[in-house]
Amino acid sequence: MTTLTISTKGWVVIPADLRRKYNLTPGTRVTIVDYGGVLSIVRVPKDPGEAWQGFLTGRPSLTEALLEERRKDREREAREIAG
């Protein structure tokens, strides 16, 4: 565990060994996340879309489910029209 001190300006210095370990170089964007009493520093991806790419791999396709539902709607409408 590393203990840090917050400056009068609210700055915190991340120790060099942790900056190297997590490749936190000048210009790296991070966000502070509040987990209900626990603060966490999280790197902001350069390309958020790329970071989420493949996130839903292996799960049912929402597009296919939507198209199937629409097909069923059209069949139901056709039966109602036919009477």
Buried (B, 14 or more C-beta within 10 A) or exposed (E): EEEEEEEEEEEEEEEEEEBEEEEBEEEEEEEEEEEEEEEEEEEEEEEEEEEEEEEEEEEEEEEEEEEEEEEEEEEEEEEEEEE
